[in-house]
């Protein structure tokens, strides 16, 4: 379950970063392969933050590892930090967005993903999504919009890595 405020007795096992990449009104979603948790479902590029790794560095690393895209360091827009509680563990989820002007070549890491799509966010809400991706996409639509929305205008600074 996804929370906007830290729940009572929240004990994060790790932190993760995720990025909604938008190209002319369509977002990039990756389909998880059989080798990973939640296989067959779609999600944005996402991954765990390494110990002592800055959040933006982790996001750049994950985007590159999962898509082959090397994005400029100042191109990410921080959106929101969520608190996620699963029956087995809790974690902190930092959400970013990225608007790109040129359609890139996507090179998937086959250990993690076996397919990708560029899709309108409202249509993406109808897909089989990884747990809690739907409220993240709804947040994106409500607060940022497509393709650029208020992302650049918000001027939100990302948090330091939470403990």
Secondary structure by P-SEA (a helix, b strand, c coil): cccccccccccccbbbbbbbcccccbbbbbbbccccccccccccbbbbbcccccaaaaaaaaaaaccccccccccccccbbbbbbcccbbbbbbbbbbbbccccccccccccccccccccaaaaaacccccaaaaaaaaaaaccccccccccccccccccccc
